[in-house]
């Protein structure tokens, strides 16, 4: 025999919930255990009951579940003490159950919302968590400025507001979110009387529903929204502002459809708490987006936009900022034209991430360009760059640690500097702790260039060494930063091997090769900045270069002019003969008068006409203003006026003075 007693808790006027009928298997197993073990037990269950929603447009026939606690105990015969039945008493525990569910939802929100520094992803995490445990449909709309990372206007938003849909979720079965009246990424204008606009204006959550005239007017003003409400029977709405640090970011709208009970004040408190936690995550993501955008803007302004034209190599490049929360880094590359048709190829990496690394990268890149303009050998250039980094680190130590946007401490950087000469076809490398390049020879063989590794920039006191490599015409050099070849699942050596594999074989175009390399070596979202620079070598052939060795005799100047004229006529450059003769006469005379043997004269015909005079003296000439009655001092001034540019560079045997002029038209 089973006895059952029930006690109900009134919900609405005239309504008394009925205790669940003891028909489910779990309850029956409990009854048997109480009878067999002769000990009381407690059984908790959720029992369905029909929901009557006033004003619901299209009833679904769904049911609402109430929580029950059923106490069971053995009933004994007073005479014999034997168990003759089981007594039950059912208590409605829906309020306690709902409170526990709300606490569990809040606890889960702490770990599920704000897991990334992505605005849209954080908003979607809020929608995913709230459906179906709090609402049947949730949408999150944000101000457009938030998505750009800009600073929204502090305080509430007045009047009509334009928002962009960034996330929504539905409890409906099947794919997609059929209840949505606005697509993801779409814009919508909320009139001042609508619940979302009211909550944004007041800065407080709004509870509305089918019996609210403003709700009805809002729905009626949007054709698609009217159709969705009629189809799914939306009858209860909560609009909660997303506010963090005094700034309004957007609004989250929670909706229940037919078959679900209306929202209650406790639900509004829960929605407000969830929206508050999501708002902090959205604001963190917005602030990160702003800082990242600023750093990227700075970084891109410091990187070369269009590489300069030069004849030595054909180049292509790719630069990819990190796709994670690490922030932009200090990777950089450059192509610097040098005298004598040579070219400098540079790639470097500043240790660390953020604006500080980008700013340091810019300073180093400018320093490399300045030192390259002096035409220093690669090892000497890195020595000067090392001194600069050491000085920068010393300057950083004088900065107050609480100064905003400044990270004090030592600066570390790597750099690879290479100079390629298309006349000799020799490339000279020097490395400051950087990843070595890979070379693809015309026969299809790809290998890592073996360099003498130097210390990182900023270590100081250690030498850098040059490595020379003669390259056949059409060789392909691949320079990169460690973000391309190093990852958690592979070291630099394995990454370089994979780079060689991706290069091996015929090369259709450098642009296509860049994409092939990135696809082969990088994941979809790289964890570090990546710089890749490809350079295919060209060569100047014998018919483009003419060279003579000259004795240290003033009488040879006339012969040098004559040889120059004959060579220009052979090249069809008769129009350039007059200026070139003057340049040769002045430079050769200076070499004989102030320099030392051996003396050499070289003409190079490429995109420009270059005249070079070399001697064994290390003394560099300089311009000076000649006075009225001076007999000398006007030669270099005349050269500077007649040519496109001139300069001097040190060589292993002395120096070379060069002058460059444009080719005659046609």
C-alpha positions as CSV (number, residue, x, y, z in Angstrom):
1,X,0.0,0.0,0.0
2,X,1.3,3.5,-0.9
3,X,0.1,6.6,0.7
4,X,0.8,10.0,-0.9
5,X,0.3,13.5,0.6
6,X,0.7,16.7,-1.5
7,X,1.2,20.3,-0.6
8,X,1.1,23.0,-3.2
9,X,2.5,26.5,-3.4
10,X,0.3,29.0,-5.2
11,X,1.8,30.6,-8.3
12,X,-1.1,32.6,-9.7
13,X,-4.5,33.5,-8.3
14,X,-6.7,30.4,-8.4
15,X,-4.0,28.0,-9.4
16,X,-2.6,25.2,-7.3
17,X,0.1,23.0,-8.7
18,X,-0.5,19.3,-8.4
19,X,2.2,16.9,-7.1
20,X,3.6,14.7,-9.8
21,X,2.0,11.3,-10.3
22,X,4.3,8.6,-9.0
23,X,4.6,6.8,-12.4
24,X,8.2,7.2,-13.4
25,X,10.7,4.4,-13.0
26,X,13.0,6.4,-10.7
27,X,10.2,7.1,-8.2
28,X,9.1,3.4,-8.3
29,X,12.6,2.2,-7.6
30,X,12.8,4.6,-4.6
31,X,9.5,3.1,-3.3
32,X,10.8,-0.4,-3.6
33,X,14.1,0.5,-1.8
34,X,12.2,2.1,1.1
35,X,10.1,-1.0,1.5
36,X,13.0,-3.3,1.3
37,X,15.5,-1.4,3.3
38,X,12.9,-0.1,5.8
39,X,14.6,3.4,5.8
40,X,13.3,6.8,4.7
41,X,14.6,8.4,1.5
42,X,14.3,11.6,-0.5
43,X,13.5,11.8,-4.2
44,X,13.8,14.9,-6.4
45,X,12.3,15.3,-9.8
46,X,11.1,17.7,-12.5
47,X,7.5,17.3,-13.4
48,X,5.9,18.8,-16.6
49,X,2.8,20.9,-16.4
50,X,1.0,22.9,-19.0
51,X,1.9,26.6,-19.3
52,X,-0.7,29.2,-20.0
53,X,0.9,32.3,-21.3
54,X,-1.5,35.3,-21.6
55,X,-1.3,37.0,-25.0
56,X,0.8,34.3,-26.6
57,X,0.2,34.5,-30.3
58,X,0.8,30.9,-31.3
59,X,0.7,28.3,-28.5
60,X,3.1,25.4,-29.1
61,X,1.5,23.0,-26.6
62,X,4.8,22.9,-24.7
63,X,5.1,22.2,-21.0
64,X,6.8,23.9,-18.2
65,X,8.7,21.9,-15.6
66,X,8.3,22.3,-11.8
67,X,10.7,20.9,-9.3
68,X,9.5,18.6,-6.6
69,X,11.0,17.1,-3.5
70,X,9.3,13.8,-2.4
71,X,9.9,12.4,1.1
72,X,9.4,8.6,1.3
73,X,9.2,6.6,4.6
74,X,8.2,3.1,5.5
75,X,4.7,2.6,7.1
76,X,4.6,-0.1,9.8
77,X,1.8,-2.1,11.3
78,X,1.3,-0.8,14.9
79,X,0.7,-4.3,16.1
80,X,3.5,-6.3,14.5
81,X,5.9,-3.6,13.4
82,X,6.1,-5.0,9.9
83,X,6.4,-2.7,6.9
84,X,3.0,-2.7,5.3
85,X,3.4,0.3,2.9
86,X,5.3,3.4,1.9
87,X,4.2,7.0,2.8
88,X,5.1,10.0,0.6
89,X,4.9,13.7,0.9
90,X,5.6,16.0,-2.1
91,X,6.9,19.5,-1.7
92,X,7.1,22.1,-4.5
93,X,10.8,23.2,-4.6
94,X,10.7,25.2,-7.8
95,X,12.0,28.4,-6.2
96,X,14.9,26.7,-4.6
97,X,15.7,24.8,-7.8
98,X,15.6,27.9,-9.9
99,X,17.9,29.7,-7.4
100,X,20.4,26.9,-7.7
101,X,20.2,27.0,-11.5
102,X,20.8,30.7,-11.5
103,X,23.9,30.3,-9.3
104,X,25.2,27.5,-11.5
105,X,24.6,29.7,-14.6
106,X,26.5,32.6,-13.0
107,X,29.3,30.3,-12.0
108,X,29.6,29.0,-15.5
109,X,29.5,32.5,-17.0
110,X,32.7,33.2,-15.1
111,X,34.6,30.6,-17.2
112,X,32.6,30.7,-20.5
113,X,32.3,34.4,-21.2
114,X,35.4,36.4,-22.2
115,X,37.7,33.5,-23.1
116,X,39.2,35.4,-26.0
117,X,40.1,39.0,-26.9
118,X,37.5,39.0,-29.7
119,X,34.5,41.3,-29.5
120,X,32.1,39.2,-31.6
121,X,33.3,35.9,-30.0
122,X,32.6,37.3,-26.5
123,X,29.1,38.4,-27.4
124,X,28.4,35.0,-28.9
125,X,29.6,33.3,-25.7
126,X,26.9,35.2,-23.8
127,X,24.2,34.2,-26.3
128,X,25.3,30.5,-26.3
129,X,25.3,30.4,-22.4
130,X,21.8,32.0,-22.0
131,X,20.0,29.7,-24.5
132,X,18.0,27.6,-23.6
133,X,18.7,27.9,-19.9
134,X,17.4,31.4,-19.5
135,X,15.8,32.4,-22.8
136,X,14.5,30.8,-26.1
137,X,16.3,33.5,-28.2
138,X,19.1,35.9,-27.4
139,X,20.6,38.7,-29.5
140,X,23.6,40.9,-28.8
141,X,23.9,44.2,-30.7
142,X,26.8,46.6,-30.3
143,X,27.7,50.2,-31.3
144,X,29.7,50.2,-34.4
145,X,32.5,52.1,-32.7
146,X,33.0,49.2,-30.3
147,X,33.8,46.8,-33.2
148,X,36.4,49.3,-34.5
149,X,38.0,49.5,-31.1
150,X,37.1,53.2,-30.7
151,X,36.1,54.8,-27.4
152,X,32.3,55.1,-27.3
153,X,30.7,58.2,-25.7
154,X,30.6,57.8,-21.9
155,X,27.2,57.4,-20.3
156,X,23.8,56.2,-21.5
157,X,22.7,56.5,-25.2
158,X,19.9,58.9,-25.9
159,X,17.0,58.7,-28.4
160,X,17.0,56.3,-31.3
161,X,20.2,54.2,-31.5
162,X,21.8,52.4,-34.5
163,X,23.3,49.0,-33.5
164,X,25.1,46.2,-35.4
165,X,24.1,42.6,-34.7
166,X,27.2,40.7,-33.7
167,X,25.7,37.5,-32.0
168,X,22.5,35.6,-31.6
169,X,21.4,32.2,-30.6
170,X,18.2,30.1,-30.7
171,X,16.7,27.2,-28.9
172,X,14.8,26.1,-32.1
173,X,15.7,22.8,-33.5
174,X,17.6,22.6,-36.8
175,X,20.4,24.7,-38.2
176,X,20.7,28.5,-38.0
177,X,18.7,31.0,-36.0
178,X,15.3,31.2,-37.8
179,X,13.9,33.6,-35.2
180,X,16.4,36.4,-36.1
181,X,14.9,39.4,-37.8
182,X,18.4,40.9,-38.3
183,X,21.3,38.9,-39.9
184,X,24.7,38.8,-38.3
185,X,26.6,42.0,-39.2
186,X,23.4,43.8,-40.1
187,X,22.4,47.2,-38.8
188,X,19.1,48.1,-37.1
189,X,17.7,51.3,-35.7
190,X,15.9,51.0,-32.4
191,X,13.3,53.8,-31.8
192,X,13.3,55.6,-28.5
193,X,10.3,53.7,-27.1
194,X,11.6,50.2,-27.9
195,X,12.8,48.2,-24.9
196,X,16.5,48.1,-26.2
197,X,16.6,51.9,-26.7
198,X,14.9,52.5,-23.3
199,X,17.4,50.4,-21.4
200,X,20.3,52.1,-23.2
201,X,18.9,55.6,-22.3
202,X,18.3,54.7,-18.7
203,X,21.3,52.5,-18.2
204,X,19.0,49.9,-16.5
205,X,17.5,46.6,-17.7
206,X,13.9,46.7,-19.0
207,X,11.3,43.9,-18.7
208,X,8.6,44.1,-21.3
209,X,6.1,41.8,-23.0
210,X,3.1,41.4,-25.2
211,X,1.0,43.5,-22.8
212,X,3.3,46.5,-23.1
213,X,2.1,49.1,-25.7
214,X,5.7,50.1,-26.5
215,X,6.6,46.5,-27.2
216,X,3.7,46.2,-29.6
217,X,4.6,49.4,-31.3
218,X,8.2,48.4,-31.7
219,X,7.2,45.0,-33.2
220,X,4.7,46.6,-35.6
221,X,7.3,49.0,-36.9
222,X,9.5,46.3,-38.5
223,X,7.9,43.9,-41.0
224,X,10.3,41.0,-40.5
225,X,10.2,41.3,-36.7
226,X,6.4,41.3,-36.8
227,X,6.4,38.1,-38.8
228,X,8.9,36.4,-36.5
229,X,6.8,37.3,-33.4
230,X,3.7,35.9,-35.0
231,X,5.4,32.7,-36.1
232,X,7.2,31.9,-32.8
233,X,4.9,33.6,-30.3
234,X,7.5,35.8,-28.6
235,X,5.7,37.3,-25.6
236,X,8.3,38.2,-23.0
237,X,11.4,40.3,-23.4
238,X,14.3,41.5,-21.3
239,X,16.6,44.2,-22.7
240,X,19.9,44.6,-20.7
241,X,22.5,47.3,-21.4
242,X,26.1,46.2,-21.9
243,X,28.0,48.7,-19.8
244,X,31.6,48.5,-18.5
245,X,33.8,51.2,-16.8
246,X,31.0,53.8,-17.3
247,X,30.8,53.2,-21.1
248,X,27.8,51.9,-23.0
249,X,28.8,49.3,-25.5
250,X,25.5,47.8,-26.7
251,X,22.5,45.8,-25.6
252,X,21.6,42.1,-25.0
253,X,17.9,41.1,-25.6
254,X,16.5,37.9,-24.1
255,X,13.2,36.6,-25.4
256,X,10.8,33.8,-24.5
257,X,8.4,32.3,-27.0
258,X,5.1,30.5,-26.6
259,X,5.4,27.5,-24.4
260,X,7.7,29.2,-22.0
261,X,6.5,31.2,-18.9
262,X,7.1,35.0,-18.9
263,X,10.3,36.4,-17.4
264,X,10.2,37.2,-13.7
265,X,12.1,39.9,-11.7
266,X,14.6,37.3,-10.6
267,X,15.3,36.5,-14.3
268,X,15.9,40.2,-14.9
269,X,18.5,40.3,-12.1
270,X,20.2,37.2,-13.6
271,X,20.2,38.7,-17.1
272,X,21.7,41.9,-15.7
273,X,24.5,40.0,-14.0
274,X,25.3,38.0,-17.2
275,X,25.3,41.1,-19.3
276,X,27.6,42.8,-16.9
277,X,30.2,40.0,-17.1
278,X,29.9,39.9,-20.9
279,X,30.3,43.7,-21.0
280,X,33.6,43.5,-19.2
281,X,34.8,40.9,-21.7
282,X,33.6,43.0,-24.6
283,X,35.3,46.1,-23.3
284,X,38.5,44.2,-22.8
285,X,38.3,42.9,-26.3
286,X,37.5,46.4,-27.6
287,X,40.5,47.9,-25.7
288,X,42.7,45.2,-27.1
289,X,41.4,45.8,-30.6
290,X,42.2,49.5,-30.2
291,X,45.8,48.9,-29.0
292,X,46.4,46.3,-31.7
293,X,45.1,48.6,-34.4
294,X,47.3,51.4,-33.2
295,X,50.3,49.1,-33.1
296,X,49.5,47.7,-36.5
297,X,49.1,51.2,-37.9
298,X,52.5,52.2,-36.4
299,X,54.1,49.1,-37.7
300,X,52.8,49.4,-41.2
301,X,53.8,53.0,-41.4
302,X,57.4,51.9,-40.5
303,X,57.5,49.0,-43.0
304,X,58.2,49.6,-46.7
305,X,55.1,50.1,-48.7
306,X,56.7,49.9,-52.2
307,X,60.2,48.4,-52.5
308,X,62.5,50.7,-54.4
309,X,63.4,49.9,-58.0
310,X,66.8,48.3,-58.5
311,X,68.4,46.1,-61.1
312,X,70.2,43.5,-58.9
313,X,67.3,41.3,-57.8
314,X,63.6,40.7,-58.4
315,X,61.8,40.7,-55.1
316,X,58.5,39.7,-53.5
317,X,57.5,39.8,-49.9
318,X,54.8,38.9,-47.4
319,X,54.1,40.3,-43.9
320,X,51.6,38.7,-41.6
321,X,50.9,40.1,-38.1
322,X,50.3,37.5,-35.3
323,X,46.7,36.2,-35.2
324,X,46.5,35.7,-31.5
325,X,46.5,37.8,-28.4
326,X,50.3,38.1,-28.3
327,X,50.1,41.5,-30.1
328,X,52.0,42.8,-33.1
329,X,55.7,42.3,-33.0
330,X,58.9,43.9,-34.3
331,X,59.6,41.9,-37.4
332,X,60.8,44.0,-40.4
333,X,62.4,43.7,-43.8
334,X,63.9,46.1,-46.3
335,X,65.5,46.3,-49.7
336,X,68.1,49.1,-50.0
337,X,69.7,50.1,-53.4
338,X,73.5,50.6,-53.1
339,X,76.0,52.1,-55.4
340,X,77.4,50.1,-58.3
341,X,74.0,48.4,-58.9
342,X,74.4,46.5,-55.7
343,X,71.5,45.9,-53.3
344,X,71.2,45.3,-49.6
345,X,68.6,42.8,-48.4
346,X,67.6,43.1,-44.7
347,X,65.4,41.2,-42.4
348,X,65.2,41.6,-38.6
349,X,63.1,40.8,-35.5
350,X,62.8,42.8,-32.2
351,X,62.2,40.6,-29.2
352,X,58.7,41.2,-27.7
353,X,55.4,42.4,-28.9
354,X,53.2,45.6,-28.8
355,X,53.8,49.2,-29.6
356,X,57.1,49.2,-27.9
357,X,58.5,46.5,-30.2
358,X,57.1,48.2,-33.3
359,X,58.6,51.5,-32.3
360,X,62.0,49.9,-31.7
361,X,61.7,48.1,-35.0
362,X,61.2,51.5,-36.7
363,X,64.3,53.0,-35.1
364,X,66.4,50.0,-36.1
365,X,65.1,50.0,-39.7
366,X,65.9,53.7,-40.1
367,X,69.4,53.1,-38.6
368,X,70.0,50.3,-41.0
369,X,69.0,52.5,-44.0
370,X,71.3,55.2,-42.7
371,X,74.3,52.9,-42.2
372,X,73.6,51.3,-45.6
373,X,73.7,54.7,-47.2
374,X,77.3,55.0,-45.9
375,X,78.0,51.8,-47.7
376,X,79.5,49.9,-44.8
377,X,80.3,46.2,-45.2
378,X,77.7,43.9,-43.6
379,X,79.8,43.0,-40.5
380,X,80.7,46.6,-39.8
381,X,77.1,47.7,-40.2
382,X,75.9,45.1,-37.6
383,X,78.6,46.3,-35.2
384,X,77.3,49.9,-35.4
385,X,73.7,48.6,-35.1
386,X,74.8,46.6,-32.0
387,X,76.1,49.8,-30.4
388,X,72.9,51.6,-31.2
389,X,70.8,48.9,-29.5
390,X,73.1,49.0,-26.5
391,X,72.5,52.8,-26.2
392,X,68.8,52.3,-26.6
393,X,68.7,49.8,-23.8
394,X,70.6,52.3,-21.6
395,X,68.1,55.0,-22.4
396,X,65.2,52.7,-21.5
397,X,66.6,52.3,-18.0
398,X,66.2,56.0,-17.3
399,X,62.4,55.8,-18.0
400,X,60.1,55.7,-15.0
401,X,58.5,52.2,-14.7
402,X,55.1,53.7,-14.2
403,X,55.2,55.8,-17.4
404,X,52.3,54.8,-19.6
405,X,52.8,52.8,-22.8
406,X,56.5,52.4,-22.1
407,X,58.2,49.1,-21.3
408,X,61.6,49.6,-19.7
409,X,64.4,47.1,-19.7
410,X,66.9,45.6,-22.2
411,X,66.2,45.5,-25.9
412,X,66.9,42.4,-27.9
413,X,66.8,42.1,-31.6
414,X,68.1,39.9,-34.4
415,X,69.1,41.0,-37.9
416,X,70.4,39.5,-41.1
417,X,72.1,41.9,-43.6
418,X,73.2,40.8,-47.0
419,X,74.7,42.7,-50.0
420,X,74.4,41.3,-53.5
421,X,76.6,42.5,-56.3
422,X,75.2,41.6,-59.8
423,X,78.6,42.3,-61.4
424,X,80.6,39.8,-59.4
425,X,77.4,37.7,-58.6
426,X,78.7,37.4,-55.0
427,X,76.3,37.8,-52.0
428,X,77.9,38.8,-48.7
429,X,76.0,37.9,-45.5
430,X,76.3,38.8,-41.9
431,X,74.0,37.6,-39.1
432,X,73.2,38.9,-35.7
433,X,71.5,35.8,-34.2
434,X,69.0,35.7,-37.0
435,X,67.5,32.7,-38.9
436,X,69.8,31.9,-41.8
437,X,68.4,32.3,-45.4
438,X,67.6,29.5,-47.8
439,X,68.9,29.5,-51.4
440,X,67.3,27.8,-54.4
441,X,69.8,27.3,-57.2
442,X,68.8,27.2,-60.8
443,X,69.2,23.5,-61.0
444,X,66.4,23.1,-58.4
445,X,68.6,22.4,-55.4
446,X,67.5,24.1,-52.2
447,X,69.7,24.4,-49.1
448,X,70.2,26.5,-46.0
449,X,73.0,29.0,-46.3
450,X,75.7,28.2,-43.8
451,X,76.5,31.4,-41.9
452,X,78.8,32.2,-39.0
453,X,76.2,33.0,-36.4
454,X,76.8,36.3,-34.5
455,X,75.3,37.4,-31.2
456,X,72.0,39.1,-30.8
457,X,72.0,42.9,-31.2
458,X,72.5,44.5,-27.8
459,X,74.9,41.9,-26.4
460,X,77.9,44.0,-27.2
461,X,81.6,43.2,-27.3
462,X,81.4,40.2,-29.7
463,X,82.4,40.3,-33.4
464,X,80.3,39.7,-36.5
465,X,81.7,37.8,-39.4
466,X,80.9,37.9,-43.1
467,X,80.1,34.9,-45.3
468,X,80.5,35.2,-49.1
469,X,78.5,33.1,-51.5
470,X,78.8,33.2,-55.3
471,X,75.4,32.7,-56.9
472,X,74.5,31.7,-60.4
473,X,72.2,34.1,-62.2
474,X,68.5,33.2,-61.4
475,X,69.3,31.9,-57.9
476,X,66.5,32.5,-55.3
477,X,67.2,33.7,-51.8
478,X,64.5,33.3,-49.1
479,X,64.9,35.5,-46.0
480,X,62.4,35.1,-43.1
481,X,61.8,35.7,-39.4
482,X,61.4,32.9,-36.9
483,X,57.7,33.1,-36.9
484,X,57.7,31.3,-40.3
485,X,59.9,28.4,-39.4
486,X,59.6,28.0,-35.6
487,X,56.5,26.7,-33.8
488,X,55.6,24.7,-30.7
489,X,55.6,21.5,-32.6
490,X,58.8,22.0,-34.5
491,X,62.2,23.7,-34.0
492,X,64.0,26.1,-36.3
493,X,66.0,23.3,-38.0
494,X,62.9,21.3,-39.0
495,X,61.2,24.5,-40.1
496,X,64.1,25.4,-42.4
497,X,64.0,21.9,-43.9
498,X,60.3,22.4,-44.7
499,X,61.1,25.7,-46.2
500,X,63.7,24.0,-48.5
501,X,61.1,21.4,-49.4
502,X,58.5,24.1,-50.3
503,X,61.0,25.9,-52.5
504,X,62.4,22.9,-54.3
505,X,61.1,22.6,-57.9
506,X,60.2,25.0,-60.6
507,X,59.3,28.5,-59.5
508,X,56.5,30.0,-61.6
509,X,56.5,33.5,-60.0
510,X,57.8,35.0,-56.8
511,X,54.3,36.1,-55.7
512,X,53.0,32.5,-56.2
513,X,56.0,31.1,-54.4
514,X,55.3,33.4,-51.4
515,X,51.8,32.1,-51.1
516,X,53.0,28.5,-51.5
517,X,55.5,28.9,-48.7
518,X,53.0,30.5,-46.3
519,X,50.4,27.8,-47.0
520,X,52.9,25.0,-46.4
521,X,54.5,26.3,-43.2
522,X,51.9,28.4,-41.3
523,X,48.7,27.5,-39.5
524,X,45.5,29.4,-40.2
525,X,46.2,31.9,-37.4
526,X,50.0,32.2,-36.8
527,X,51.1,32.8,-33.2
528,X,53.9,35.2,-34.1
529,X,54.6,37.8,-36.7
530,X,55.9,36.5,-40.0
531,X,58.1,38.4,-42.5
532,X,59.1,36.7,-45.7
533,X,61.4,38.2,-48.4
534,X,62.2,36.4,-51.7
535,X,64.9,37.7,-54.0
536,X,65.8,36.2,-57.4
537,X,69.3,37.3,-58.5
538,X,70.1,39.0,-61.8
539,X,73.5,39.5,-63.3
540,X,75.2,42.2,-65.4
541,X,77.0,40.6,-68.3
542,X,80.3,41.6,-69.9
543,X,78.6,43.8,-72.5
544,X,77.2,46.0,-69.7
545,X,80.5,46.5,-67.8
546,X,83.8,48.1,-69.0
547,X,86.9,48.3,-66.7
548,X,90.4,49.6,-67.0
549,X,93.5,49.7,-64.8
550,X,95.3,53.0,-64.8
551,X,98.8,54.0,-63.8
552,X,99.4,56.9,-61.4
553,X,100.4,59.3,-64.2
554,X,98.6,62.6,-64.9
555,X,99.1,62.1,-68.6
556,X,96.8,59.1,-68.5
557,X,93.7,61.3,-67.8
558,X,93.3,62.1,-71.5
559,X,93.6,58.4,-72.4
560,X,90.9,57.6,-69.8
561,X,88.6,60.1,-71.4
562,X,89.2,58.7,-74.9
563,X,88.5,55.1,-73.7
564,X,85.3,56.3,-72.0
565,X,84.1,58.0,-75.2
566,X,84.8,54.9,-77.3
567,X,82.9,52.7,-74.9
568,X,79.9,55.1,-74.8
569,X,79.8,55.1,-78.6
570,X,79.8,51.3,-78.6
571,X,76.8,51.4,-76.2
572,X,75.0,54.0,-78.3
573,X,75.3,56.6,-75.5
574,X,77.0,59.4,-77.5
575,X,74.8,62.0,-75.9
576,X,76.2,61.1,-72.4
577,X,79.8,61.5,-73.6
578,X,80.3,65.1,-72.7
579,X,79.2,64.8,-69.0
580,X,80.9,61.5,-68.6
581,X,84.2,62.8,-69.9
582,X,84.1,65.6,-67.3
583,X,83.3,63.2,-64.5
584,X,86.0,60.7,-65.5
585,X,88.6,63.6,-65.9
586,X,87.8,64.9,-62.4
587,X,87.7,61.6,-60.6
588,X,90.8,60.1,-62.2
589,X,92.7,63.3,-61.6
590,X,91.8,63.3,-57.9
591,X,92.7,59.6,-57.6
592,X,96.2,60.2,-59.2
593,X,96.7,63.4,-57.1
594,X,95.4,62.3,-53.7
595,X,95.1,58.5,-53.9
596,X,97.4,55.5,-54.3
597,X,97.9,52.7,-56.8
598,X,96.3,50.5,-58.0
599,X,93.8,52.9,-59.7
600,X,90.9,51.5,-61.6
601,X,88.1,53.0,-63.8
602,X,84.8,51.2,-64.4
603,X,81.7,52.0,-66.4
604,X,78.4,50.2,-65.8
605,X,75.4,50.5,-68.1
606,X,72.1,49.4,-66.6
607,X,69.1,51.5,-65.7
608,X,71.6,54.3,-65.2
609,X,75.1,55.0,-66.3
610,X,77.6,54.6,-63.5
611,X,81.2,55.8,-63.5
612,X,83.5,54.4,-60.7
613,X,87.1,55.3,-59.9
614,X,88.9,53.2,-57.3
615,X,92.3,53.6,-55.6
616,X,94.1,52.2,-52.6
617,X,93.7,55.2,-50.3
618,X,91.2,55.2,-47.5
619,X,90.8,59.0,-47.5
620,X,87.3,59.9,-48.6
621,X,86.8,63.2,-50.6
622,X,84.3,65.8,-49.6
623,X,82.7,68.8,-51.1
624,X,84.0,72.3,-50.2
625,X,83.2,75.7,-51.5
626,X,86.1,77.2,-53.5
627,X,86.9,80.8,-53.0
628,X,87.2,83.3,-55.9
629,X,91.0,83.0,-56.5
630,X,91.4,79.3,-55.5
631,X,92.8,77.1,-58.2
632,X,91.1,73.9,-57.0
633,X,88.1,72.7,-55.0
634,X,85.5,72.9,-57.8
635,X,85.8,69.4,-59.2
636,X,83.4,67.5,-57.0
637,X,81.0,70.4,-56.9
638,X,80.8,70.2,-60.7
639,X,80.4,66.4,-60.5
640,X,77.5,66.8,-58.0
641,X,75.8,69.4,-60.3
642,X,76.1,67.4,-63.5
643,X,75.1,63.9,-62.2
644,X,72.1,62.3,-60.6
645,X,74.2,61.4,-57.5
646,X,77.6,60.6,-56.3
647,X,79.3,59.1,-53.3
648,X,82.1,57.0,-51.9
649,X,82.4,53.6,-50.4
650,X,85.2,51.7,-48.6
651,X,86.6,48.6,-50.2
652,X,89.0,45.9,-48.9
653,X,91.8,47.6,-51.0
654,X,90.8,51.3,-50.4
655,X,87.9,53.3,-51.6
656,X,85.7,53.8,-54.7
657,X,84.2,57.1,-55.8
658,X,81.1,56.7,-58.0
659,X,78.9,59.1,-59.9
660,X,75.5,58.1,-61.5
661,X,73.6,59.8,-64.3
662,X,70.4,59.0,-66.1
663,X,70.6,57.4,-69.5
664,X,69.7,59.6,-72.5
665,X,66.1,59.4,-73.7
666,X,65.6,56.6,-76.2
